[in-house]
Amino acid sequence: MRRVLHSPTLRSALLGLSVAGLLPCCFVGQVVEQAGPYLAHLVEGGPSLKKPLSASLANAQSWSAWVWFRTDSSDTNSLIAGTGDPTASNSRYFEVRDGRPGVRLSAESSLLATSSLRSGIWHMLAVTDDGTKITFYVDGVSALSGSSVQRGIGPEIQMAPDAPSSGMVRFGGDIGGFSVAARSIPAAEIQKLFAAAPNFDAQLREENAKPWSIQVKQGIGLRAPQDPAEMPYGAAPEKPRAKPLPPAGPTLHETDKNSWEIAANWRLLSNVGAATILPKAGAQVSLPGFNDSSWLAATVPGTVLTTMIDRGIYPDPDFGMNNLAIPESLNKHDYWYRVEFPTPKTDGSGRRRTLHFAGINYAAEVWLNGQRLGQIRGAFRRGDFDVTHLLRSDAMNALAVRIAPPPHPGIPQEQSIKGGPGPDGGLLAIDGPTFVATEGWDWVPAIRDRDTGLWQGVSLTETGSVTFGDPQVVTRLPLPDRSSADVELHLPVHNSGATPLHVAVVAAFEGVRVKIPATVSPGDTILHLLPRDFAPLHLSHPRLWWPNGYGSPELYHLKLQAIADSGAIEDERESTFGVREVTYELTLFDHAGRLQRVEAIPAETRGKGYDAVDVHHEDMRQTAEGWASTIDPQAEGTSAIRPLVNDKGLTDLILKVNGVRIAVRGGNWGMDDSRKRVSRERLEPYFRLHREANLNMIRNWVGQSTEETFYQLADEYGMMVWNDFWASTENTDAEPDDPTLFVDNARDVVRRYRNHPSIVVWCGRNEGVPTPALNDMMIDMLREEDGTRFYSPSSNVVNLRPSGPYKWREPALYFSKLNRGFSVELGISSFPTKEAFEHTVAPEDQWPLNDAWAYHDWHRSNGGDTHELMRALDLQLGPSTSLSEFERRIQLFNYVDHQAIFEGMYAHLWSPNSGRMIWMTQPAWPSTMWQMYSSDYDTQASFYGVKKANAPLHVQMDLSDYTVAAVNTTLQQQKDLHVTVRIASPSDVTLDTENATVTADANAAVPVLRLSLSSLIQKNPLVFVRLEMRDEKGALVADNFYWIARDDASYRALNDLAPASIEAHTVAGPSASSSSGDESTWNVRLKNVGASPSVAMKLTLFHADNTRVLPAYYSDNYISLLPGEERTVTVHTPSSAVGPGDVHFTLQGWNLAEKDVPLAAGQSIVARPSQTSGTASVARR
């Protein structure tokens, strides 16, 4: 700032400031330009504090600078504060070197005092330059002088700048005033400045490691419906089609001894208009015999919209723009569910009967036989009601449930080309815990009922007076030793009686049985079964749970029984758990503000009242690389924090399971299904596809997929789960309005699912941190209810990379610049197969691109903007004139882009890359945007690019510099691997070959060789690169294929490829048994018998009516073969999906026309060139 000092009154006032050390008294009465004094609290782990410097100050011929500072680490080498770029030759910085103060005038020139500074006290350093001589002062005394340096400096002030050379660290301490003036201050005034030290205790200093901020703005979506001109237009919605009513059957279905699902004969009333039943009428509605004959036969579990679709009220919203035919009014009123059921006949006289609700949305009032039982609020909170004395032993019982939707449903944007995708969510976010995405996001339209209803099941159980709560199973390993494990059982028990009861509690799993006598007082008690008391809980050679690709996801089956003295079973419970321990490598602040690379072991602090990592707002702080959390002061120096060697460049989270670093490769699930159709039958194929794609993590984005089936399948398929709760983007989305309700639902989720080994991270908010009050409550709750997992308040930035990008980027950038570290979200469009798209959109809306595409998420603006993708597609392959042509071309991009995302991670594995999760792998409905397969289980090229890149043993090429690497993410070293490279022209002329032998260390990527492709493509605008890796016996263990062009236009040479000739032998294999039932298996042998490379060949299995057989699991697809090469593709599909009729394969490719491959043992077909360029016909043999 510029100060003009000449008024006598002002002169007196400023003399007072001078005495306080804020202004140099020698300037009073003169016109002086000065910057400062700047005050700062600086920690070594934080970033530099930067301030602008005027050009006149930067170029002043006569100048002064002075600083008050204090540090506890005066023996380190640091730059304290100064002006200009500290790495340039013309900067000026105060420094401490080997305990001695100095002033650094350039990278080569310094004035360094001979005496050391005392730590922990305030010192003043000053430097003046009168145009002839530079003088350096320490605590008011001249220490050194030298010749003036007449050079301008960069227009910037930095305090605690980045260390400009090795051996230096960032300054840590306090600055009580740093100033620069455009005049040389005489020595006498320097002495006065030192004598008149500021009141340091009164100063408010700026921090360089600033704590995480609170939300300062929030969006609430649309305030009014969008302009009609921006609405989507297209084919008329279909007419509704009712499903057949389920066959008549008993209402109660016995699922286990003394447990019954209320599974049938539910009725639903839409509580609006003339049919309205007031809430207070619950007593009448819940009486047996109430007339509900006009109500709809309800689908339970299911949402109210699911029932209305099943009964033919509304069309299937997944197809075309049918969703526009369903009214938003469905979320504006409540509903009644009703069912009558008999009391089960058992021999349990005097036993307790409990009505259990597994999940409702959003608020429920429950009535039974004319009596109000209570209420449930929040989509993720169970409801349990004691109905022992209300059930009628010799007559029917009537259950009535009034369900209310979330109170703030918001106003959705209907996606269109003109209107764009609109805001992500809106007002509904304040009602979290709920399905906040159902207001509409850029990957799913608004679900009209906001998924209101009995979305999970309702059951009745019979127990004694002593019942189990949610057990907690904690498993510990003496890492790095994995040959044994300790199992702790923490068992909540409840006595609903009035007197203490004596029981024997038995816990058993896989050959282990322990028994403990217990006297259970009325109310709640927790029993602790520990290995120190029960030797069988110490396991030798345990079967460990591993993430997919690192080992088998082994599960144990726990059975608990509470047995009364009489021998009667009071209660029993069965569940699964996995033996595994998760730890977390992180770069964290220590108590002194330094960044330390450590391994945090949360289980070591369990039950101690503190956590290993402190993630309160004030303890997540800014660093030069982003943001980092803090080691909890009570955990520092304990076994909960293990110091590590700080590998250069590592800042982000590294997940370790059973002591092994896990290369996280996964994807986000925005929602398992837009209408919460979440049966095991529906969800299991998605999990298998993730396993088939070699992924190992799924993110439960904003907790929208929170249900038992999701976690159980994740356990079984080896999918780690990054588990969010129900708050979304800070400074974009609204924050939950009721922290108590939020934490109540979160507590129930943690208790309910904490034994699932798949869950490895709890996350408070998508892209931000919950409000301080809510975050503090979550920290306390998770410490109380779990204590074995890391809680990350934010899904990005804090010890993680920022989110994105979400649109097309040059694939080579994923190897060199993008997402270096642990990236929880990055995505790119992923258009489905032609068949899947045709199954999604009405024929008249399939081409050209129109609002139906936009409604199914093909964005022309905002995060998923496809303009760059379409521009690149046109440049490389030419403009498309039909859906078939577009789909054929976009699949090449799908494959290359998704492969590059993950291969780019492995190119720098552990230095610094530790995880990449694409946005998304799972579509919540038929989408055209972020996904690796379609919602109907069909798999486009994206899936196979992901599958290829993530093979546990893999050979790949870095697209940024053409380095070939062997990637081994197994736990075994692989010796004597032979890597061969062949580079060929489009006419199959060999341009170069390379060979190398390599040892691929376990869990590492090893560079093998670098190809000279840059020079080759100057002479050959398009080349093919074939990589193969074989073991010492010559067996092929990995292969890869790339097409590389000199520039965008050169890719058009793909259009000129000669037609391919492919011989195919299709042989049905034996049926196989899998966890999801019997399977049918085929092996399809493909051989290129022609002279032209065959690119991106796709096999598809069809029924006789040409509908796809789904799900089907292909070992490979979109396969490219050079002349003479051959591959076998194995295809598995559930026998139930094949059905009784005939099936057949089709084969098509970039330069191979689609033809049938008859399914007949021993039959072969030959695909021979046709007369059309770029296609081929099939001649059967």
ChimeraX attribute file (.defattr): number of C-alpha atoms within 10 A of each C-alpha:
attribute: neighborCount
match mode: 1-to-1
recipient: residues
	/A:1	12
	/A:2	12
	/A:3	13
	/A:4	14
	/A:5	15
	/A:6	13
	/A:7	12
	/A:8	11
	/A:9	8
	/A:10	14
	/A:11	17
	/A:12	12
	/A:13	11
	/A:14	21
	/A:15	18
	/A:16	14
	/A:17	16
	/A:18	21
	/A:19	18
	/A:20	17
	/A:21	22
	/A:22	23
	/A:23	20
	/A:24	22
	/A:25	20
	/A:26	16
	/A:27	22
	/A:28	21
	/A:29	15
	/A:30	12
	/A:31	13
	/A:32	15
	/A:33	19
	/A:34	23
	/A:35	20
	/A:36	19
	/A:37	18
	/A:38	19
	/A:39	22
	/A:40	22
	/A:41	21
	/A:42	27
	/A:43	24
	/A:44	24
	/A:45	28
	/A:46	29
	/A:47	24
	/A:48	24
	/A:49	19
	/A:50	16
	/A:51	14
	/A:52	14
	/A:53	21
	/A:54	16
	/A:55	13
	/A:56	12
	/A:57	26
	/A:58	22
	/A:59	16
	/A:60	19
	/A:61	19
	/A:62	20
	/A:63	22
	/A:64	23
	/A:65	27
	/A:66	26
	/A:67	25
	/A:68	24
	/A:69	23
	/A:70	22
	/A:71	22
	/A:72	14
	/A:73	17
	/A:74	23
	/A:75	16
	/A:76	20
	/A:77	21
	/A:78	29
	/A:79	29
	/A:80	28
	/A:81	27
	/A:82	28
	/A:83	27
	/A:84	21
	/A:85	21
	/A:86	26
	/A:87	14
	/A:88	14
	/A:89	15
	/A:90	20
	/A:91	22
	/A:92	27
	/A:93	27
	/A:94	27
	/A:95	26
	/A:96	25
	/A:97	18
	/A:98	13
	/A:99	20
	/A:100	18
	/A:101	28
	/A:102	26
	/A:103	27
	/A:104	21
	/A:105	21
	/A:106	17
	/A:107	15
	/A:108	7
	/A:109	12
	/A:110	16
	/A:111	20
	/A:112	19
	/A:113	20
	/A:114	12
	/A:115	11
	/A:116	14
	/A:117	21
	/A:118	16
	/A:119	14
	/A:120	14
	/A:121	10
	/A:122	17
	/A:123	21
	/A:124	23
	/A:125	25
	/A:126	29
	/A:127	28
	/A:128	26
	/A:129	26
	/A:130	18
	/A:131	16
	/A:132	12
	/A:133	15
	/A:134	20
	/A:135	22
	/A:136	28
	/A:137	23
	/A:138	22
	/A:139	18
	/A:140	20
	/A:141	16
	/A:142	17
	/A:143	20
	/A:144	17
	/A:145	16
	/A:146	13
	/A:147	12
	/A:148	17
	/A:149	17
	/A:150	14
	/A:151	12
	/A:152	16
	/A:153	21
	/A:154	20
	/A:155	17
	/A:156	18
	/A:157	29
	/A:158	22
	/A:159	28
	/A:160	31
	/A:161	27
	/A:162	22
	/A:163	17
	/A:164	16
	/A:165	11
	/A:166	7
	/A:167	9
	/A:168	15
	/A:169	18
	/A:170	24
	/A:171	28
	/A:172	28
	/A:173	22
	/A:174	24
	/A:175	28
	/A:176	27
	/A:177	23
	/A:178	26
	/A:179	22
	/A:180	25
	/A:181	24
	/A:182	22
	/A:183	21
	/A:184	19
	/A:185	22
	/A:186	14
	/A:187	17
	/A:188	11
	/A:189	15
	/A:190	26
	/A:191	16
	/A:192	17
	/A:193	25
	/A:194	21
	/A:195	15
	/A:196	16
	/A:197	19
	/A:198	19
	/A:199	11
	/A:200	16
	/A:201	7
	/A:202	7
	/A:203	13
	/A:204	11
	/A:205	16
	/A:206	15
	/A:207	19
	/A:208	24
	/A:209	25
	/A:210	18
	/A:211	17
	/A:212	21
	/A:213	15
	/A:214	14
	/A:215	18
	/A:216	8
	/A:217	11
	/A:218	15
	/A:219	18
	/A:220	19
	/A:221	23
	/A:222	16
	/A:223	11
	/A:224	10
	/A:225	11
	/A:226	15
	/A:227	8
	/A:228	8
	/A:229	10
	/A:230	16
	/A:231	19
	/A:232	21
	/A:233	16
	/A:234	16
	/A:235	15
	/A:236	12
	/A:237	19
	/A:238	17
	/A:239	13
	/A:240	18
	/A:241	14
	/A:242	16
	/A:243	11
	/A:244	9
	/A:245	11
	/A:246	10
	/A:247	8
	/A:248	8
	/A:249	10
	/A:250	12
	/A:251	17
	/A:252	20
	/A:253	15
	/A:254	16
	/A:255	11
	/A:256	9
	/A:257	10
	/A:258	17
	/A:259	18
	/A:260	19
	/A:261	18
	/A:262	23
	/A:263	19
	/A:264	22
	/A:265	20
	/A:266	21
	/A:267	21
	/A:268	25
	/A:269	21
	/A:270	19
	/A:271	20
	/A:272	15
	/A:273	8
	/A:274	6
	/A:275	11
	/A:276	14
	/A:277	19
	/A:278	12
	/A:279	14
	/A:280	9
	/A:281	10
	/A:282	23
	/A:283	15
	/A:284	18
	/A:285	27
	/A:286	25
	/A:287	20
	/A:288	18
	/A:289	12
	/A:290	12
	/A:291	9
	/A:292	15
	/A:293	8
	/A:294	10
	/A:295	16
	/A:296	18
	/A:297	22
	/A:298	26
	/A:299	26
	/A:300	23
	/A:301	25
	/A:302	21
	/A:303	23
	/A:304	30
	/A:305	26
	/A:306	25
	/A:307	23
	/A:308	21
	/A:309	19
	/A:310	22
	/A:311	20
	/A:312	16
	/A:313	17
	/A:314	23
	/A:315	23
	/A:316	24
	/A:317	24
	/A:318	21
	/A:319	20
	/A:320	28
	/A:321	28
	/A:322	19
	/A:323	21
	/A:324	19
	/A:325	16
	/A:326	20
	/A:327	12
	/A:328	17
	/A:329	10
	/A:330	21
	/A:331	23
	/A:332	17
	/A:333	17
	/A:334	24
	/A:335	24
	/A:336	25
	/A:337	26
	/A:338	24
	/A:339	23
	/A:340	24
	/A:341	20
	/A:342	16
	/A:343	16
	/A:344	18
	/A:345	10
	/A:346	10
	/A:347	7
	/A:348	13
	/A:349	8
	/A:350	11
	/A:351	14
	/A:352	19
	/A:353	23
	/A:354	18
	/A:355	22
	/A:356	18
	/A:357	20
	/A:358	20
	/A:359	24
	/A:360	30
	/A:361	26
	/A:362	28
	/A:363	22
	/A:364	26
	/A:365	18
	/A:366	23
	/A:367	23
	/A:368	26
	/A:369	23
	/A:370	19
	/A:371	17
	/A:372	16
	/A:373	17
	/A:374	12
	/A:375	16
	/A:376	20
	/A:377	24
	/A:378	24
	/A:379	28
	/A:380	28
	/A:381	25
	/A:382	18
	/A:383	19
	/A:384	18
	/A:385	15
	/A:386	16
	/A:387	18
	/A:388	14
	/A:389	10
	/A:390	14
	/A:391	19
	/A:392	16
	/A:393	12
	/A:394	10
	/A:395	11
	/A:396	17
	/A:397	21
	/A:398	23
	/A:399	23
	/A:400	28
	/A:401	25
	/A:402	24
	/A:403	27
	/A:404	22
	/A:405	24
	/A:406	30
	/A:407	15
	/A:408	15
	/A:409	24
	/A:410	24
	/A:411	21
	/A:412	27
	/A:413	27
	/A:414	25
	/A:415	30
	/A:416	25
	/A:417	22
	/A:418	15
	/A:419	20
	/A:420	24
	/A:421	29
	/A:422	19
	/A:423	20
	/A:424	22
	/A:425	29
	/A:426	28
	/A:427	24
	/A:428	28
	/A:429	30
	/A:430	23
	/A:431	25
	/A:432	28
	/A:433	32
	/A:434	30
	/A:435	30
	/A:436	27
	/A:437	28
	/A:438	26
	/A:439	28
	/A:440	27
	/A:441	22
	/A:442	26
	/A:443	27
	/A:444	27
	/A:445	27
	/A:446	24
	/A:447	24
	/A:448	25
	/A:449	25
	/A:450	30
	/A:451	31
	/A:452	30
	/A:453	33
	/A:454	25
	/A:455	25
	/A:456	23
	/A:457	16
	/A:458	20
	/A:459	19
	/A:460	23
	/A:461	21
	/A:462	20
	/A:463	20
	/A:464	22
	/A:465	19
	/A:466	28
	/A:467	20
	/A:468	22
	/A:469	16
	/A:470	17
	/A:471	21
	/A:472	21
	/A:473	21
	/A:474	24
	/A:475	22
	/A:476	20
	/A:477	21
	/A:478	13
	/A:479	13
	/A:480	9
	/A:481	10
	/A:482	17
	/A:483	14
	/A:484	16
	/A:485	24
	/A:486	20
	/A:487	19
	/A:488	19
	/A:489	18
	/A:490	16
	/A:491	20
	/A:492	16
	/A:493	23
	/A:494	18
	/A:495	20
	/A:496	19
	/A:497	14
	/A:498	10
	/A:499	11
	/A:500	15
	/A:501	17
	/A:502	17
	/A:503	22
	/A:504	18
	/A:505	24
	/A:506	16
	/A:507	21
	/A:508	18
	/A:509	17
	/A:510	10
	/A:511	6
	/A:512	13
	/A:513	15
	/A:514	16
	/A:515	15
	/A:516	14
	/A:517	14
	/A:518	14
	/A:519	12
	/A:520	21
	/A:521	18
	/A:522	17
	/A:523	14
	/A:524	15
	/A:525	16
	/A:526	15
	/A:527	15
	/A:528	14
	/A:529	20
	/A:530	17
	/A:531	16
	/A:532	11
	/A:533	11
	/A:534	15
	/A:535	12
	/A:536	17
	/A:537	22
	/A:538	20
	/A:539	17
	/A:540	12
	/A:541	10
	/A:542	18
	/A:543	19
	/A:544	23
	/A:545	25
	/A:546	28
	/A:547	27
	/A:548	25
	/A:549	22
	/A:550	21
	/A:551	13
	/A:552	15
	/A:553	23
	/A:554	20
	/A:555	21
	/A:556	17
	/A:557	12
	/A:558	17
	/A:559	16
	/A:560	21
	/A:561	20
	/A:562	28
	/A:563	20
	/A:564	19
	/A:565	12
	/A:566	8
	/A:567	10
	/A:568	12
	/A:569	18
	/A:570	21
	/A:571	21
	/A:572	20
	/A:573	15
	/A:574	12
	/A:575	15
	/A:576	16
	/A:577	23
	/A:578	24
	/A:579	26
	/A:580	24
	/A:581	27
	/A:582	25
	/A:583	23
	/A:584	22
	/A:585	23
	/A:586	27
	/A:587	27
	/A:588	30
	/A:589	29
	/A:590	17
	/A:591	12
	/A:592	12
	/A:593	18
	/A:594	17
	/A:595	23
	/A:596	19
	/A:597	22
	/A:598	20
	/A:599	23
	/A:600	27
	/A:601	25
	/A:602	26
	/A:603	23
	/A:604	18
	/A:605	22
	/A:606	20
	/A:607	14
	/A:608	13
	/A:609	11
	/A:610	19
	/A:611	30
	/A:612	28
	/A:613	28
	/A:614	22
	/A:615	26
	/A:616	19
	/A:617	20
	/A:618	14
	/A:619	20
	/A:620	25
	/A:621	27
	/A:622	21
	/A:623	24
	/A:624	15
	/A:625	18
	/A:626	17
	/A:627	27
	/A:628	30
	/A:629	27
	/A:630	25
	/A:631	27
	/A:632	21
	/A:633	15
	/A:634	16
	/A:635	21
	/A:636	17
	/A:637	12
	/A:638	12
	/A:639	16
	/A:640	24
	/A:641	23
	/A:642	14
	/A:643	15
	/A:644	13
	/A:645	8
	/A:646	14
	/A:647	11
	/A:648	9
	/A:649	13
	/A:650	22
	/A:651	29
	/A:652	29
	/A:653	23
	/A:654	27
	/A:655	23
	/A:656	18
	/A:657	20
	/A:658	21
	/A:659	18
	/A:660	18
	/A:661	20
	/A:662	23
	/A:663	28
	/A:664	25
	/A:665	27
	/A:666	30
	/A:667	29
	/A:668	26
	/A:669	23
	/A:670	25
	/A:671	26
	/A:672	25
	/A:673	19
	/A:674	25
	/A:675	25
	/A:676	21
	/A:677	17
	/A:678	21
	/A:679	14
	/A:680	14
	/A:681	10
	/A:682	13
	/A:683	16
	/A:684	21
	/A:685	20
	/A:686	20
	/A:687	20
	/A:688	20
	/A:689	24
	/A:690	28
	/A:691	20
	/A:692	20
	/A:693	24
	/A:694	21
	/A:695	29
	/A:696	27
	/A:697	28
	/A:698	27
	/A:699	30
	/A:700	25
	/A:701	28
	/A:702	29
	/A:703	29
	/A:704	26
	/A:705	23
	/A:706	22
	/A:707	20
	/A:708	18
	/A:709	16
	/A:710	19
	/A:711	23
	/A:712	20
	/A:713	20
	/A:714	28
	/A:715	26
	/A:716	23
	/A:717	25
	/A:718	27
	/A:719	32
	/A:720	27
	/A:721	26
	/A:722	23
	/A:723	25
	/A:724	26
	/A:725	27
	/A:726	27
	/A:727	31
	/A:728	30
	/A:729	22
	/A:730	23
	/A:731	15
	/A:732	20
	/A:733	25
	/A:734	24
	/A:735	28
	/A:736	22
	/A:737	14
	/A:738	13
	/A:739	19
	/A:740	13
	/A:741	17
	/A:742	25
	/A:743	19
	/A:744	17
	/A:745	22
	/A:746	23
	/A:747	19
	/A:748	16
	/A:749	20
	/A:750	16
	/A:751	16
	/A:752	18
	/A:753	19
	/A:754	24
	/A:755	22
	/A:756	25
	/A:757	32
	/A:758	31
	/A:759	23
	/A:760	25
	/A:761	21
	/A:762	22
	/A:763	29
	/A:764	28
	/A:765	27
	/A:766	23
	/A:767	24
	/A:768	25
	/A:769	29
	/A:770	29
	/A:771	21
	/A:772	16
	/A:773	12
	/A:774	20
	/A:775	20
	/A:776	15
	/A:777	17
	/A:778	25
	/A:779	20
	/A:780	15
	/A:781	17
	/A:782	21
	/A:783	22
	/A:784	15
	/A:785	17
	/A:786	21
	/A:787	26
	/A:788	26
	/A:789	24
	/A:790	25
	/A:791	23
	/A:792	24
	/A:793	27
	/A:794	24
	/A:795	31
	/A:796	23
	/A:797	20
	/A:798	27
	/A:799	28
	/A:800	27
	/A:801	26
	/A:802	20
	/A:803	18
	/A:804	19
	/A:805	17
	/A:806	21
	/A:807	21
	/A:808	19
	/A:809	16
	/A:810	13
	/A:811	20
	/A:812	19
	/A:813	15
	/A:814	24
	/A:815	23
	/A:816	17
	/A:817	10
	/A:818	19
	/A:819	26
	/A:820	26
	/A:821	26
	/A:822	29
	/A:823	28
	/A:824	27
	/A:825	24
	/A:826	23
	/A:827	27
	/A:828	28
	/A:829	29
	/A:830	28
	/A:831	26
	/A:832	29
	/A:833	21
	/A:834	18
	/A:835	14
	/A:836	22
	/A:837	23
	/A:838	16
	/A:839	16
	/A:840	24
	/A:841	23
	/A:842	19
	/A:843	12
	/A:844	10
	/A:845	18
	/A:846	18
	/A:847	16
	/A:848	13
	/A:849	13
	/A:850	17
	/A:851	25
	/A:852	26
	/A:853	27
	/A:854	24
	/A:855	29
	/A:856	27
	/A:857	26
	/A:858	29
	/A:859	25
	/A:860	19
	/A:861	16
	/A:862	14
	/A:863	15
	/A:864	24
	/A:865	20
	/A:866	20
	/A:867	14
	/A:868	14
	/A:869	19
	/A:870	17
	/A:871	12
	/A:872	18
	/A:873	20
	/A:874	17
	/A:875	16
	/A:876	20
	/A:877	20
	/A:878	18
	/A:879	14
	/A:880	17
	/A:881	10
	/A:882	13
	/A:883	16
	/A:884	14
	/A:885	13
	/A:886	20
	/A:887	18
	/A:888	18
	/A:889	19
	/A:890	23
	/A:891	22
	/A:892	19
	/A:893	22
	/A:894	23
	/A:895	23
	/A:896	18
	/A:897	26
	/A:898	28
	/A:899	24
	/A:900	25
	/A:901	26
	/A:902	25
	/A:903	28
	/A:904	29
	/A:905	30
	/A:906	31
	/A:907	28
	/A:908	19
	/A:909	20
	/A:910	25
	/A:911	16
	/A:912	22
	/A:913	25
	/A:914	25
	/A:915	28
	/A:916	26
	/A:917	24
	/A:918	29
	/A:919	27
	/A:920	29
	/A:921	28
	/A:922	26
	/A:923	27
	/A:924	22
	/A:925	22
	/A:926	26
	/A:927	28
	/A:928	25
	/A:929	28
	/A:930	29
	/A:931	30
	/A:932	35
	/A:933	29
	/A:934	26
	/A:935	21
	/A:936	18
	/A:937	20
	/A:938	21
	/A:939	24
	/A:940	26
	/A:941	29
	/A:942	29
	/A:943	27
	/A:944	26
	/A:945	27
	/A:946	30
	/A:947	26
	/A:948	28
	/A:949	26
	/A:950	26
	/A:951	20
	/A:952	20
	/A:953	22
	/A:954	24
	/A:955	28
	/A:956	31
	/A:957	27
	/A:958	23
	/A:959	21
	/A:960	15
	/A:961	15
	/A:962	16
	/A:963	17
	/A:964	22
	/A:965	23
	/A:966	27
	/A:967	27
	/A:968	24
	/A:969	24
	/A:970	19
	/A:971	16
	/A:972	12
	/A:973	13
	/A:974	16
	/A:975	13
	/A:976	14
	/A:977	22
	/A:978	21
	/A:979	24
	/A:980	18
	/A:981	21
	/A:982	16
	/A:983	23
	/A:984	21
	/A:985	19
	/A:986	22
	/A:987	15
	/A:988	15
	/A:989	11
	/A:990	13
	/A:991	15
	/A:992	15
	/A:993	14
	/A:994	13
	/A:995	14
	/A:996	13
	/A:997	16
	/A:998	18
	/A:999	15
	/A:1000	25
	/A:1001	18
	/A:1002	15
	/A:1003	22
	/A:1004	20
	/A:1005	22
	/A:1006	20
	/A:1007	18
	/A:1008	20
	/A:1009	18
	/A:1010	14
	/A:1011	20
	/A:1012	12
	/A:1013	20
	/A:1014	14
	/A:1015	10
	/A:1016	17
	/A:1017	17
	/A:1018	12
	/A:1019	9
	/A:1020	18
	/A:1021	19
	/A:1022	22
	/A:1023	27
	/A:1024	23
	/A:1025	21
	/A:1026	21
	/A:1027	23
	/A:1028	20
	/A:1029	26
	/A:1030	17
	/A:1031	16
	/A:1032	13
	/A:1033	9
	/A:1034	10
	/A:1035	11
	/A:1036	14
	/A:1037	15
	/A:1038	20
	/A:1039	18
	/A:1040	18
	/A:1041	23
	/A:1042	17
	/A:1043	18
	/A:1044	20
	/A:1045	23
	/A:1046	18
	/A:1047	14
	/A:1048	15
	/A:1049	16
	/A:1050	18
	/A:1051	21
	/A:1052	18
	/A:1053	15
	/A:1054	19
	/A:1055	14
	/A:1056	12
	/A:1057	19
	/A:1058	22
	/A:1059	27
	/A:1060	31
	/A:1061	27
	/A:1062	32
	/A:1063	21
	/A:1064	25
	/A:1065	22
	/A:1066	24
	/A:1067	19
	/A:1068	16
	/A:1069	15
	/A:1070	10
	/A:1071	15
	/A:1072	14
	/A:1073	12
	/A:1074	9
	/A:1075	8
	/A:1076	12
	/A:1077	11
	/A:1078	15
	/A:1079	20
	/A:1080	19
	/A:1081	21
	/A:1082	20
	/A:1083	17
	/A:1084	22
	/A:1085	17
	/A:1086	23
	/A:1087	22
	/A:1088	23
	/A:1089	22
	/A:1090	19
	/A:1091	16
	/A:1092	23
	/A:1093	27
	/A:1094	29
	/A:1095	24
	/A:1096	22
	/A:1097	21
	/A:1098	21
	/A:1099	22
	/A:1100	20
	/A:1101	24
	/A:1102	18
	/A:1103	18
	/A:1104	12
	/A:1105	9
	/A:1106	12
	/A:1107	12
	/A:1108	21
	/A:1109	22
	/A:1110	20
	/A:1111	20
	/A:1112	23
	/A:1113	21
	/A:1114	22
	/A:1115	16
	/A:1116	21
	/A:1117	22
	/A:1118	22
	/A:1119	19
	/A:1120	24
	/A:1121	22
	/A:1122	24
	/A:1123	19
	/A:1124	13
	/A:1125	14
	/A:1126	16
	/A:1127	15
	/A:1128	16
	/A:1129	16
	/A:1130	19
	/A:1131	21
	/A:1132	19
	/A:1133	22
	/A:1134	23
	/A:1135	16
	/A:1136	13
	/A:1137	15
	/A:1138	20
	/A:1139	11
	/A:1140	9
	/A:1141	8
	/A:1142	12
	/A:1143	20
	/A:1144	18
	/A:1145	20
	/A:1146	17
	/A:1147	21
	/A:1148	23
	/A:1149	22
	/A:1150	25
	/A:1151	26
	/A:1152	28
	/A:1153	22
	/A:1154	19
	/A:1155	16
	/A:1156	20
	/A:1157	25
	/A:1158	19
	/A:1159	20
	/A:1160	13
	/A:1161	12
	/A:1162	9
	/A:1163	14
	/A:1164	20
	/A:1165	19
	/A:1166	21
	/A:1167	29
	/A:1168	21
	/A:1169	22
	/A:1170	16
	/A:1171	10
	/A:1172	12
	/A:1173	15
	/A:1174	20
	/A:1175	22
	/A:1176	26
	/A:1177	22
	/A:1178	22
	/A:1179	16
	/A:1180	15
	/A:1181	9
